[in-house]
Amino acid sequence: MENQYDLRAWEGRAFGQSTDLNMTSTVKLPEYSHKIGVNGSRVDPDGSVTVESRGGKIAGGHDGLAFHYTKLDPNKENFRLSAKVVPVNYGRLGTNDTPQQCGFGIMARDSLGVARREPFDPGFQELPAASNMIFVGVLAGNRDENAPQIVFRRGVENIHDLVGVELSAADVPGAPALVTGSRGLRMELGRDDRGFYAAVEGQNGAMGERVYPDGCGVNLLQQLEEGSMYVGFFASRNAEVRFEDIELEITPYTPPAVMPKLWRPENHNVMPKLFLRSGTESSTEKYILTLHGNKSGFVYVSREGVELGTVELLDRHPANMTVELLEGENELTCVYDFPSGSITEVFSVNYTPCKYATTVVYAAPEGSDTAEGTVSEPTSLHEAVRRLAQGGTIYLMGGEYTERLLLGPESSGALEAVKTVRPVEGERAVFKDACLTSSANFWHIYGLEFTGKRSDLTGSFNVIEKCSFHHCDETGLVVGNGMPEGFQFAWPCYNLIKDCEAYGNRDKRNMNADGFAPKLGVGPGNVFEGCLSYGNVDDGFDLYNKVEKGPNAPVTLRNCVAYDNGIWTDPEDPEHVILGGGGGNGFKLGGEGMPVGHIVENCVAFKNLMAGFSDNFNPGGLRVTGCVAVDNEQQNFIFRDNPISKPRGVYRGNKSIRTAKSEWLDAVTGDVDESNTLYNG
C-alpha cells in the first residue's frame, strides 16, 4: 500500500503539565541550564522528525509532552504508523540516569492539551492534559532495562474527574533495550477492525508479531473528541528522539456490529461509611470500641442479638463506648442509622487474656518473646506491641533495633485510650535499617530515630513527636497513600507530626526522596508543626496529588523549616554532593492541577535547589501567612496564575529576601496585599 505520510497535514505542539519553564530539575545544573524549556518538534532535511522534551511527564491520569502529529477520523479510518525510533538523548543531560515519567515513542490519543503559552511566561503554569491514549515506546520508572512496551490509558470520560483512571502497560516479547546512542528500533502502532496493536523490531532485525493489549478495543480513542484521533511521535520529561523512515498507511474502518464495552473506573466514593478505629485484638477484657462515620447519626451495637449500647456520631468525629469482651472472637454488629437511611457493619474483636501486665511494657533490641516485659526482663518489640492494652505505654530500652516498628490496625488504641511507644527516659532508641510502618489509629510515637528505610503512616488520629527520619533509602516519612481512590474520608486523617526532623534522605535514582511527604491520598485534619527538613535529595515537604486518586484534603504546615533540599551531602564524605533530579523545593504544595487549599503558617525556606514555596500546579485556594523565604535557587515564592484558580489563594505577611539580585523572579498571584514583601537584592 502507498505510504500516505506525505499526504497528511502534520503539526507540532507542546502541552500539559511541566512543559513550562520551571523544569530545572530535569537537567544537570549548572552546565546544562540552557536546555531548560526545550519542548517541540522539527522536520529534518532528510525527512526524519526530531522530537525533544526537557519538561512534561507521563503520569497515571494525564500527560505533558512534545507531540508531532496528524489528525485522523476514528469513525472512518484505521491506520498503521511505523518508524525507526532512535534515542539521541534519553535521561538528564550529563548523567546516566533516567528520571521517572520520561517517555518517547509512537502515540495515538483522543484529545490534545492546550498548546503551551508562547512567548514563555515563567509566572504561568501549564495544566495537566488528560486523554485516553496508547503508545509503543519507552517509559521510565523502575524499568532499568528500558525495553519498549505498549502503554495505554483508559477510563477518561471527563477531564475534570479523573478518579480511578487507569494507566497500564503490556510487554512486547523480544524487544531489545533502547538507550541514548543506540542504533534504534523500528516500531509500529496501529488500529485495525480487531483493535489497537503494536509491534517492535527484534534482535534479528525482523519485525515482531503484533500485540493486541487486552482492553484496547477499536473504540478506545472515541470518548473525548468526537471524530478526532491524534496519531504521531512524542517525547516527555527528558528525551530527544529521532524518527526515521516514516510510513503511514490509512485504510477504511468498518465499525463492528456490536461495539466493545468501554472500561469504566469504579466509583469508590460512596456514602455513607462506618469505620472501626479501635483495634481488632485486645489483651484485656475491658475494650473501648471507637467508631468513626461520615454522617451524623447513631450506631446501635449488639453481640449475638444482645444489645450492648449506642454510640452517637457527629460531624465526622470519632466516638466510643466500653464493651466487656468475652474470651475469643466477639462479633460486634453495628447498625448505623442516619437521616437518609442505615447500613450494618459487623466488626470482629478477639480477646486473648495476657499472662503479664499490659498497660506498661518494656522492650529491648535483644528482648525475649517470653520475658515478662519489665525493666529487668524486657520483651521483644513485636511482642510488646501485641500485649499492650488500650491506653498503655511501651518503653524501649536504649540501643539499635533492626526490627521495624510495625503497627497494624489490629493494634490500634482508642479515643481517650491512646497507646504510646517511647524510649526509656535518657536513653536512645534507634531503628537502624528499619522503619515505622503504621496503619494503626490512636498511637503516640515519641522520641524515636529511624534511619535507612522509608517510614509510612497510613493510620489516623496519631501523634508522631520528636522523632527523626534520616539517611533513608527513600522519603523519610510518608503520610498518605490512602485507599480507595477518590474517598478522602477513608484516607489517613487527623494525624499530628510535631517537632520532628527529616534529613539526608536519598533514593538510588536521586529523584524521589523527600523529607516529609503527606501525599497521594491524604485525608482531612493532618498537621505538621515545628518540623525541620533539610538536605534531602528531593523536596523538604511534598504535598503531591495524583489525579487518578483524587485530591488530598488540606494539610496544615505550621512553624516548619526547610533548607538545602535537592542538595544531598554524603555523611561520610562532605565533598561528595549530589543535586537531586526530581525537585528540591522547600515546600511543594500540590500537584497535577488538583485544587487543594493547604494552610501554611509561619514557615521558613532557604537555600533549596528549586523554589522555597511552590504551588506545583495547585490551582486551589492556598492560605500562606507569615512565611519567610531566603536565597532559594529558583523563586522564593511561586504561586502562579492559571485559568482555573477558584477560590484564589490568600497571601498575608510573607517575606521574600534575596541577598543578591536573582533572575528568578517571584510570582505571587491571588489575594495579595501590601503586608507581603518581595525583596530582590
Number of C-alpha atoms within 10 A of each C-alpha: 7 8 12 13 16 11 8 12 9 14 13 19 18 29 26 27 28 25 32 28 19 23 22 25 25 28 25 17 17 8 10 14 15 11 17 20 20 20 30 22 25 15 15 12 7 8 13 15 20 23 28 28 31 33 34 30 27 22 20 21 27 28 27 30 33 32 29 25 22 17 18 19 14 23 17 13 17 21 19 18 24 25 24 21 27 22 25 18 18 30 23 21 20 12 11 12 17 27 25 22 19 27 30 31 30 28 26 28 24 25 21 20 20 14 14 22 14 7 6 11 13 16 18 20 28 27 28 27 20 29 28 25 24 29 30 29 29 24 27 22 14 11 11 10 12 19 19 27 21 26 19 23 25 25 22 28 17 12 17 11 15 23 25 23 26 18 19 14 15 15 14 23 16 15 20 17 15 20 20 16 11 13 12 22 24 21 25 26 28 26 24 18 14 12 18 27 24 26 25 30 20 18 13 8 10 10 16 19 15 16 17 18 20 10 18 22 21 23 19 25 27 20 20 19 13 13 15 19 24 20 26 22 29 31 38 30 34 30 27 26 26 25 26 20 13 20 16 21 16 20 13 13 17 12 14 11 6 6 10 14 10 16 15 13 17 13 12 13 15 8 11 15 16 20 15 21 26 28 24 20 22 28 22 21 16 15 23 23 23 23 22 25 26 19 20 18 19 19 26 17 23 18 14 9 9 10 12 15 13 16 20 19 22 15 11 14 14 20 20 19 17 12 16 14 21 14 15 14 15 19 15 23 21 23 18 25 18 16 9 8 9 13 13 14 15 15 13 15 22 18 21 17 14 15 9 16 15 24 17 18 28 27 30 23 20 15 20 16 15 12 17 20 27 15 15 9 16 24 25 23 26 16 17 27 24 17 26 27 29 28 19 19 23 25 24 28 24 17 16 18 23 14 16 18 19 18 20 18 21 18 26 33 32 27 23 13 18 21 25 24 24 21 23 17 11 8 13 17 22 23 23 18 18 22 26 25 19 22 18 24 32 29 29 20 21 18 21 21 23 28 24 19 24 27 23 21 23 25 27 28 23 27 20 22 21 17 20 24 28 27 26 28 19 27 32 33 30 24 27 24 21 24 18 18 25 25 22 21 23 24 25 29 26 21 25 19 24 21 18 23 25 28 29 29 35 32 20 10 19 24 25 26 34 36 37 30 22 27 25 27 30 32 28 19 16 24 20 23 20 19 25 24 30 31 27 41 36 37 38 36 34 29 29 24 27 23 28 24 23 22 28 32 23 23 24 18 23 21 18 24 25 30 28 29 37 33 26 25 20 14 11 7 8 9 9 10 13 14 21 29 26 23 30 39 37 37 32 24 29 30 27 26 27 22 24 24 25 23 19 23 21 17 25 23 29 25 24 33 28 29 31 33 30 24 26 26 28 31 28 22 21 25 17 21 20 18 24 24 27 22 23 28 20 22 27 32 27 25 26 23 19 17 10 13 17 14 15 18 24 18 24 18 17 22 19 22 18 16 10 9 12 15 9 17 17 22 18 20 18 18 14 15 11 9 12 18 14 18 15 18 10
